[in-house]
Amino acid sequence: MTNNGIKITQRKCIDCGREYEAHEAQILGMKNPIIFGGGRCADCARKKMQEEEEKEAKLRELELRNKREQWRKSCGIPIRFMTRRFETFKPNRSKSLNNAYKDCLDYAQKFPLRGYRGYRSLVLYSQGVWGVGKSHLVSSIAHGILDKWQGETDYCLVRYTSEPNLFMRIRSTFNRRPQEEYHETESDVYRELTTIPLLIVDDMGKEEVSDPRFVQRVLFTIINGRYDNMLPIIITANLNTDTLERHLGGDRGNSATFDRLAEMTSNNFREIIATSYRDFRNRDDLPNK
């Protein structure tokens, strides 16, 4: 018996069967003593602990993987781009496309899972040309950020939308039915899109709109909100910088939105000059868009 009431006895290990010195403590009112180490010798106890740690690590990784997939399906990435990654992208169709690929890969790799305020924004544009791979690239950024998430936050880091879907969502807030218990408001939409760590807006300026003032009000509210909150935005467009500026503000005399966007991107608007992948004459069966 030791000084602290611990008794040392010879026991057989419940795993390997070898005899070892077991430390026991008899607690008043308990029939059987407490055996430290669970009845295992030191080697088996270490092995058991390692197995438990590995089991917990696998369960943790499964939980993280399930959460990533849940967010991947709910953050707005189109179904067509669920399997599109940087690894499936073909960059070497033009120098500018290759540069855009490298920039987007670097963007995803360096995106901070904490401390993302102040991280740079990004604009990809291809003037008057569709199908060069912009949507594939920005989807790859979203996937890349989700793939490296290891539980740093309890909320999704990315929201992906197209400009047409954004306007449709805003307009749907105007038609609340009296019998509805809850109906998303315009303020709800702005609150989400100005606070999510990374917002991706695809296909900006793709469709002509009948009310440009509505377009400019919506885009100013979102871009200005993210500017004030020091949160990044990624935009793809088939416009050049002049037409994008007019789309955002109407004319050069009203450039508040474009000016904020320029500052957020450090004036780094990435132009892509390449042929459309969707044109069958340019295809070699790689899934760019």
C-alpha positions as CSV (number, residue, x, y, z in Angstrom):
1,M,0.0,0.0,0.0
2,T,1.4,3.4,-1.0
3,N,1.1,6.5,1.2
4,N,-1.8,8.0,-0.8
5,G,-4.0,4.9,-0.3
6,I,-3.2,3.3,-3.7
7,K,-2.5,-0.4,-3.7
8,I,-0.1,-2.1,-6.1
9,T,-1.0,-5.6,-7.1
10,Q,-0.1,-8.1,-9.8
11,R,-2.8,-8.5,-12.4
12,K,-3.1,-9.9,-15.9
13,C,-3.6,-7.3,-18.7
14,I,-7.1,-7.7,-20.2
15,D,-5.7,-7.3,-23.7
16,C,-2.4,-9.1,-23.9
17,G,-2.7,-11.4,-20.8
18,R,0.7,-10.5,-19.4
19,E,1.1,-9.8,-15.7
20,Y,1.8,-6.2,-14.7
21,E,1.8,-4.0,-11.6
22,A,-1.7,-2.6,-11.4
23,H,-2.5,0.4,-9.2
24,E,-5.8,0.0,-7.4
25,A,-7.9,2.2,-5.1
26,Q,-10.6,0.9,-2.8
27,I,-13.5,3.5,-2.5
28,L,-15.7,3.3,0.6
29,G,-19.0,1.8,-0.2
30,M,-17.8,0.2,-3.5
31,K,-17.5,-3.6,-3.7
32,N,-14.8,-3.6,-6.3
33,P,-11.7,-1.5,-6.4
34,I,-10.9,1.1,-9.1
35,I,-8.2,-0.2,-11.3
36,F,-6.2,2.6,-13.0
37,G,-5.5,2.1,-16.7
38,G,-8.6,0.1,-17.2
39,G,-6.9,-3.2,-16.4
40,R,-4.3,-2.8,-19.1
41,C,-0.6,-2.8,-19.0
42,A,1.3,0.3,-19.9
43,D,1.9,-0.8,-23.5
44,C,-1.7,-1.8,-24.1
45,A,-3.0,1.3,-22.4
46,R,-0.9,3.5,-24.8
47,K,-2.1,1.4,-27.7
48,K,-5.8,1.8,-26.6
49,M,-5.4,5.5,-26.1
50,Q,-3.9,5.9,-29.6
51,E,-6.8,3.8,-31.1
52,E,-9.3,6.1,-29.3
53,E,-7.5,9.2,-30.6
54,E,-7.5,7.9,-34.1
55,K,-11.2,6.9,-33.9
56,E,-12.1,10.4,-32.6
57,A,-10.0,12.0,-35.4
58,K,-11.9,10.0,-38.0
59,L,-15.2,10.9,-36.5
60,R,-14.2,14.6,-36.5
61,E,-13.1,14.4,-40.1
62,L,-16.4,12.8,-41.0
63,E,-18.3,15.6,-39.3
64,L,-16.2,18.2,-41.1
65,R,-16.6,16.5,-44.4
66,N,-20.4,16.3,-43.9
67,K,-20.6,19.9,-42.9
68,R,-18.5,20.9,-46.0
69,E,-20.9,19.0,-48.3
70,Q,-23.9,20.5,-46.6
71,W,-22.5,24.0,-47.1
72,R,-21.4,23.2,-50.7
73,K,-25.0,22.3,-51.6
74,S,-26.5,25.3,-49.8
75,C,-24.2,28.1,-50.6
76,G,-25.4,28.6,-54.2
77,I,-22.7,26.9,-56.3
78,P,-24.7,25.7,-59.4
79,I,-25.1,21.9,-59.8
80,R,-23.2,22.0,-63.0
81,F,-20.1,23.2,-61.1
82,M,-20.3,20.9,-58.1
83,T,-17.5,18.7,-59.6
84,R,-15.5,21.5,-61.1
85,R,-12.1,22.1,-59.4
86,F,-8.8,23.7,-60.3
87,E,-7.6,20.2,-61.1
88,T,-10.2,19.8,-63.8
89,F,-9.5,23.3,-65.4
90,K,-7.6,23.6,-68.6
91,P,-5.6,26.9,-68.3
92,N,-3.3,26.8,-71.2
93,R,-5.6,28.0,-74.0
94,S,-4.3,31.6,-73.7
95,K,-1.8,33.5,-71.7
96,S,-4.5,35.6,-70.0
97,L,-6.5,32.5,-69.1
98,N,-3.4,31.0,-67.6
99,N,-2.7,34.1,-65.6
100,A,-6.3,34.2,-64.4
101,Y,-6.1,30.5,-63.4
102,K,-2.9,31.2,-61.3
103,D,-4.5,34.3,-59.7
104,C,-7.7,32.4,-58.7
105,L,-5.7,29.4,-57.4
106,D,-3.5,31.8,-55.3
107,Y,-6.7,33.6,-54.1
108,A,-8.2,30.3,-52.8
109,Q,-5.0,29.1,-51.2
110,K,-4.4,32.3,-49.3
111,F,-8.0,33.1,-48.3
112,P,-7.9,33.3,-44.5
113,L,-10.4,31.2,-42.7
114,R,-10.2,33.7,-39.9
115,G,-9.2,37.3,-40.2
116,Y,-10.7,37.6,-43.7
117,R,-11.6,41.3,-43.3
118,G,-9.5,43.3,-45.6
119,Y,-8.7,40.4,-48.0
120,R,-8.7,41.6,-51.6
121,S,-11.6,41.4,-54.0
122,L,-11.3,40.0,-57.6
123,V,-13.0,40.8,-60.9
124,L,-12.7,38.5,-63.9
125,Y,-14.0,39.8,-67.2
126,S,-14.0,38.7,-70.9
127,Q,-15.4,41.5,-73.1
128,G,-18.2,40.1,-75.2
129,V,-17.0,36.5,-75.0
130,W,-18.8,33.8,-73.0
131,G,-17.6,30.3,-72.1
132,V,-13.9,31.0,-71.4
133,G,-13.9,29.5,-67.9
134,K,-14.8,32.3,-65.5
135,S,-17.6,30.4,-63.7
136,H,-15.4,27.3,-63.5
137,L,-12.6,29.4,-61.9
138,V,-14.8,31.2,-59.3
139,S,-16.6,27.9,-58.4
140,S,-13.1,26.4,-57.9
141,I,-12.3,29.2,-55.5
142,A,-15.5,28.4,-53.5
143,H,-14.7,24.7,-53.5
144,G,-11.1,25.4,-52.5
145,I,-12.1,27.5,-49.5
146,L,-14.7,24.9,-48.3
147,D,-12.2,22.1,-48.8
148,K,-9.6,23.6,-46.5
149,W,-12.1,24.5,-43.7
150,Q,-11.3,22.6,-40.5
151,G,-13.9,24.0,-38.1
152,E,-12.5,27.5,-37.8
153,T,-16.1,28.9,-38.0
154,D,-19.5,27.6,-37.3
155,Y,-20.9,29.3,-40.4
156,C,-20.4,28.9,-44.1
157,L,-17.7,31.2,-45.5
158,V,-19.0,31.6,-49.1
159,R,-22.2,32.7,-50.9
160,Y,-22.4,32.2,-54.7
161,T,-25.0,33.8,-56.8
162,S,-25.5,35.1,-60.3
163,E,-26.6,38.6,-60.9
164,P,-29.9,37.5,-62.5
165,N,-30.7,35.3,-59.5
166,L,-29.7,38.1,-57.2
167,F,-32.2,40.5,-58.8
168,M,-34.9,37.7,-58.9
169,R,-34.4,37.2,-55.1
170,I,-34.7,40.9,-54.4
171,R,-37.8,41.2,-56.5
172,S,-39.4,38.2,-54.7
173,T,-39.2,40.1,-51.4
174,F,-41.7,42.6,-52.8
175,N,-44.6,40.1,-53.1
176,R,-45.4,39.1,-49.5
177,R,-48.7,37.3,-49.1
178,P,-50.8,38.1,-46.0
179,Q,-51.1,34.4,-45.0
180,E,-47.3,33.8,-44.9
181,E,-45.8,33.5,-41.5
182,Y,-42.4,34.4,-42.8
183,H,-41.3,36.1,-46.0
184,E,-37.7,37.2,-46.7
185,T,-37.3,40.9,-46.8
186,E,-35.0,43.0,-48.9
187,S,-33.1,43.9,-45.8
188,D,-32.7,40.2,-45.0
189,V,-31.0,39.7,-48.4
190,Y,-28.7,42.7,-47.9
191,R,-27.8,41.7,-44.4
192,E,-26.7,38.3,-45.6
193,L,-24.8,39.5,-48.7
194,T,-23.0,42.2,-46.9
195,T,-21.8,40.1,-44.0
196,I,-20.9,36.7,-45.5
197,P,-17.1,36.4,-45.5
198,L,-16.9,35.9,-49.3
199,L,-19.6,36.8,-51.9
200,I,-19.3,35.6,-55.5
201,V,-21.5,37.3,-58.1
202,D,-21.3,35.5,-61.4
203,D,-22.5,36.9,-64.8
204,M,-22.7,40.6,-63.9
205,G,-24.3,42.6,-66.7
206,K,-25.2,39.5,-68.7
207,E,-28.8,40.5,-69.2
208,E,-30.3,43.9,-70.1
209,V,-32.6,45.3,-67.5
210,S,-35.6,47.6,-67.9
211,D,-34.9,49.5,-64.7
212,P,-31.2,50.4,-64.5
213,R,-31.8,52.5,-61.3
214,F,-33.0,49.3,-59.6
215,V,-29.8,47.5,-60.7
216,Q,-27.6,50.3,-59.6
217,R,-29.3,50.7,-56.2
218,V,-29.1,47.0,-55.5
219,L,-25.4,46.7,-56.5
220,F,-24.4,49.9,-54.7
221,T,-26.1,48.6,-51.5
222,I,-24.2,45.3,-51.6
223,I,-20.8,46.6,-52.8
224,N,-20.9,49.6,-50.4
225,G,-21.9,47.3,-47.5
226,R,-19.1,45.0,-48.2
227,Y,-16.7,47.9,-48.6
228,D,-17.8,49.3,-45.2
229,N,-17.4,45.8,-43.6
230,M,-14.0,45.3,-45.3
231,L,-15.2,42.0,-46.9
232,P,-14.2,40.8,-50.3
233,I,-16.3,40.2,-53.4
234,I,-15.6,38.2,-56.5
235,I,-17.3,39.3,-59.8
236,T,-17.4,37.8,-63.2
237,A,-18.6,39.8,-66.2
238,N,-18.7,39.9,-70.0
239,L,-18.2,43.6,-70.0
240,N,-15.0,45.7,-70.2
241,T,-14.2,48.1,-67.3
242,D,-16.0,51.1,-69.0
243,T,-19.2,49.2,-69.5
244,L,-19.0,47.6,-66.1
245,E,-18.6,51.1,-64.6
246,R,-21.8,52.3,-66.5
247,H,-23.6,49.1,-65.4
248,L,-22.8,49.9,-61.8
249,G,-23.3,53.6,-61.8
250,G,-24.9,54.8,-65.0
251,D,-22.2,57.2,-66.2
252,R,-18.8,58.5,-65.3
253,G,-20.4,61.2,-63.2
254,N,-21.8,58.6,-60.8
255,S,-18.9,56.2,-60.2
256,A,-19.3,55.6,-56.4
257,T,-19.9,51.9,-56.8
258,F,-17.1,51.3,-59.3
259,D,-14.7,53.4,-57.3
260,R,-15.3,51.3,-54.2
261,L,-14.9,48.1,-56.3
262,A,-11.6,49.4,-57.8
263,E,-10.2,50.1,-54.3
264,M,-11.3,46.7,-53.0
265,T,-9.5,44.9,-55.9
266,S,-6.5,47.3,-55.8
267,N,-7.4,48.1,-59.4
268,N,-6.6,44.5,-60.4
269,F,-9.3,43.7,-62.9
270,R,-8.3,40.4,-64.6
271,E,-9.2,40.4,-68.3
272,I,-9.4,37.0,-70.0
273,I,-8.9,36.9,-73.8
274,A,-9.7,33.4,-75.1
275,T,-12.1,31.5,-77.3
276,S,-15.3,30.1,-76.0
277,Y,-15.0,26.5,-74.8
278,R,-18.6,25.9,-75.6
279,D,-18.0,26.5,-79.3
280,F,-17.6,22.9,-80.6
281,R,-14.7,24.1,-82.8
282,N,-12.6,24.9,-79.7
283,R,-13.5,21.8,-77.6
284,D,-11.3,19.0,-76.5
285,D,-13.7,17.7,-73.9
286,L,-12.5,19.6,-70.8
287,P,-15.4,21.1,-68.8
288,N,-14.5,24.8,-68.7
289,K,-17.1,27.5,-68.8
